[in-house]
Every structure is written in C-alpha cells, then in structure tokens.
Amino acid sequence: MGKRSGIAFIFILIIAALAIGTVAYVGTNPDLVNTIKQKINDIITGKPPIGDLTPARDLTGTWVSSLKGKGMELYGSFPLGGAGTAVVYQNSDVTLKITSVSGNTASGTITYTNMCTWGSTTVAGYGAISTPKTCVNVGATPISIRVSGSRLDFGTVSAGGATVTMQGNFTTDLISGTMTMTSAYGIIKGEFHLIRNK
C-alpha cells in the first residue's frame, strides 16, 4: 500500500504537468525537449532477477541520491490526441532505508524529497509551450524489495491507471537501476542512482 502511494504520487505529478501544459504559455527550452527524447530512446528497461540467490552482500542501511536532486530521473513523451506532443522530465532526491533483509526480501522505507516536474507541449501552429516547474515532497512509505545475488526487484505496481516496474543492481556502496511507467498517456522511462550514506 505504501509503495503504491509513492508511485501514484509520481503519476499524479506527470498528469498535472500535462494538464498545465495546455494553459501555460511561458516559452520552452529546446535543449530540454531534445534531451528528453534522446533519454527515452537510450534507457534500456532492466529485467527482474531470475531465481533466489543469496544476497551478494549486506544491503541494510541508508542509501541516498548519488547526485543531489537526481536520485531518480524520469522522461516521458505523450501524443495529445493528434493535437500535439507533450514531453515531461521529473527528478527527485531519494532516501532508501533498508532496515532488514530476511531470506530474499529487503524491507524498509523510501522517501522522495523535492520531487520536481517540468514539461513542454508542442502544438501544431502554436509551437512549444512549457509548463512551470512543480515540486513536492513525498513522505516515507514502506517498501519490500526482492533480492537475488546482486539484483533487486522493487516489484510491479498498478496505481492511478499506470503500471510501474523498478529493477536494479547493487554493490557494496551503490544501487542503480531503471523504472518504467506505462499509463494511458504513454511510457515514462527513468533511472535511479543511490549511494550508501556512511
């Protein structure tokens, strides 16, 4: 339930960015639009771990964004019913606290801080329209992660009409992976990068 609410919050922000894009005529940043489109093509969705290997090393502790403000980055592109295309970029600081690992399940909480969304809508005859930056904080929510060797599977969650999957890998001090959200509007791909907080 907690993991669902965190993912649902991400989805709500993206939908809000699309809605705002239809009314906010404030110019746009073409470099951001091009970057988003390239990132969507470059991100390869990871696959869940196979089998139930013993966790390769200790996961317990606190993991934080490798780069400030970019613990998680999502990129989306949506057709708007033939009227145009919307692109969305979202980033956030992430704190993952893993309090226990039992067998192949790691348990703890995940917190998104300063989760910010930007967007741009291109409409034929009107050019590009940017959405204002919108930021929120999402409180700590419980999370359960399947661990196999050095692979992590955060599971598949359905929330707010979207399906989200998250997978990753970990070393002694790093966790990184991909997330993919499929919604009625389109696919949003992203990456997350965390480092152990010592």
C-alpha positions in Angstrom: 0.0 0.0 0.0 2.8 2.5 0.9 4.8 1.7 -2.2 1.6 2.2 -4.3 1.1 5.7 -2.8 4.6 6.8 -3.6 4.4 5.6 -7.2 0.9 7.1 -7.5 2.3 10.4 -6.5 4.8 10.3 -9.3 1.9 9.6 -11.8 -0.2 12.4 -10.4 2.6 14.9 -10.9 3.1 13.9 -14.5 -0.6 14.1 -15.3 -0.6 17.6 -13.6 2.3 18.7 -15.8 0.4 17.6 -18.9 -2.8 19.5 -17.8 -0.9 22.6 -17.0 0.8 22.5 -20.4 -2.4 23.3 -22.2 -2.7 26.7 -20.5 0.8 27.9 -19.5 2.4 29.8 -22.5 5.8 30.7 -21.0 8.2 29.7 -23.7 10.3 26.5 -23.8 13.8 25.1 -23.7 14.5 23.1 -26.9 17.6 21.5 -25.4 15.5 20.0 -22.6 13.0 18.7 -25.2 15.7 17.1 -27.3 17.4 15.6 -24.2 14.2 14.0 -23.0 13.5 12.4 -26.4 17.1 11.1 -26.6 17.0 9.7 -23.0 13.7 7.9 -23.7 15.5 6.1 -26.6 18.7 5.4 -24.6 17.2 3.9 -21.4 17.0 0.1 -21.5 14.5 -1.4 -19.2 16.0 -4.0 -16.8 14.6 -7.4 -16.2 13.7 -8.9 -12.8 16.2 -11.2 -11.2 15.9 -14.9 -12.0 15.9 -17.4 -9.1 16.5 -16.7 -5.4 20.3 -16.5 -5.0 21.5 -15.5 -1.5 22.0 -11.7 -1.4 25.6 -11.0 -2.5 26.3 -8.5 0.3 24.7 -6.6 3.2 22.0 -4.2 2.0 20.9 -2.8 5.3 21.5 0.9 6.0 20.6 4.2 4.4 21.0 4.9 0.7 20.8 8.4 -0.7 20.9 10.1 -4.1 24.3 9.8 -5.8 23.9 13.3 -7.2 21.8 15.9 -5.3 18.4 16.2 -6.9 18.9 13.3 -9.2 18.5 10.2 -7.2 15.6 9.5 -9.6 15.1 10.9 -13.2 12.1 10.1 -15.4 11.5 11.0 -19.0 8.2 10.8 -20.8 6.7 11.6 -24.2 3.0 11.6 -24.9 0.9 12.2 -28.1 -2.0 14.5 -27.3 -4.8 13.1 -29.4 -3.4 14.3 -32.7 -3.1 17.9 -31.5 0.5 17.7 -30.5 3.1 16.0 -28.2 4.0 16.5 -24.6 7.3 15.7 -23.1 7.9 15.5 -19.3 11.0 15.5 -17.2 11.0 14.7 -13.4 13.7 14.4 -10.9 13.9 13.9 -7.1 16.2 13.2 -4.2 15.6 9.7 -2.9 16.3 8.2 0.5 16.0 4.4 0.8 16.3 3.0 4.3 16.6 -0.8 4.4 16.1 -1.9 7.9 16.1 -5.7 7.4 16.8 -8.5 5.0 15.1 -11.8 5.5 15.9 -14.5 3.0 15.4 -12.8 -0.3 13.3 -9.9 0.9 14.7 -6.5 1.9 12.3 -4.3 3.9 12.3 -0.6 4.8 11.1 2.8 3.6 11.6 5.0 0.6 11.3 8.8 0.6 11.1 11.2 -2.4 12.3 14.8 -1.5 12.0 17.8 -3.7 10.3 15.8 -6.5 10.1 18.3 -9.4 8.4 18.0 -12.7 8.9 20.1 -15.9 7.1 19.7 -19.2 6.7 21.0 -22.7 3.8 20.6 -25.2 4.3 21.1 -28.9 1.1 22.0 -30.7 0.9 22.4 -34.5 0.5 26.1 -35.4 1.4 27.3 -31.9 5.0 26.0 -31.3 6.2 24.7 -27.9 4.5 25.6 -24.6 6.4 25.0 -21.3 4.9 24.0 -18.0 6.2 25.7 -14.9 8.4 23.6 -12.5 6.3 21.9 -9.9 7.9 20.4 -6.8 6.5 18.3 -3.8 7.8 16.1 -1.0 6.6 12.6 -0.6 6.8 11.1 3.0 8.4 7.8 3.8 6.5 4.9 2.5 7.1 1.2 3.3 8.8 -0.8 0.6 9.6 -4.5 0.0 12.4 -5.5 -2.4 13.1 -9.0 -3.8 16.9 -9.6 -3.7 18.7 -12.3 -5.7 22.5 -12.2 -5.8 23.3 -8.6 -6.7 19.9 -7.9 -8.4 17.0 -6.1 -7.0 13.3 -6.2 -8.0 11.1 -3.4 -6.5 8.1 -5.1 -8.0 5.3 -4.1 -10.3 2.7 -1.7 -9.0 -0.6 -0.6 -10.5 -1.6 2.9 -9.4 -3.8 5.7 -10.8 -4.2 3.9 -14.1 -0.5 3.3 -14.6 1.7 0.2 -14.2 5.2 0.8 -12.8 8.2 -1.6 -12.7 11.6 -1.0 -11.0 14.7 -3.2 -11.2 18.3 -2.6 -10.3 21.7 -3.9 -9.2 23.8 -3.2 -6.1 27.4 -3.3 -5.0 28.8 -2.6 -1.5 28.2 1.2 -1.9 26.0 1.7 -5.0 22.4 0.9 -6.1 21.3 1.8 -9.6 18.5 0.7 -11.9 15.7 1.6 -14.2 12.0 2.3 -13.7 9.3 2.1 -16.4 5.8 3.5 -16.1 3.1 2.6 -18.6 0.0 4.8 -18.5 -2.9 5.6 -20.7 -0.8 8.6 -22.0 2.3 6.6 -22.8 5.5 5.2 -21.4 7.8 7.1 -19.0 11.3 5.7 -18.5 13.7 6.6 -15.8 16.8 5.8 -13.9 17.7 5.8 -10.2 21.2 6.1 -8.7 21.8 5.8 -4.9 24.9 5.6 -2.8 25.4 4.3 0.7 25.2 7.0 3.3 28.1 6.5 5.7 
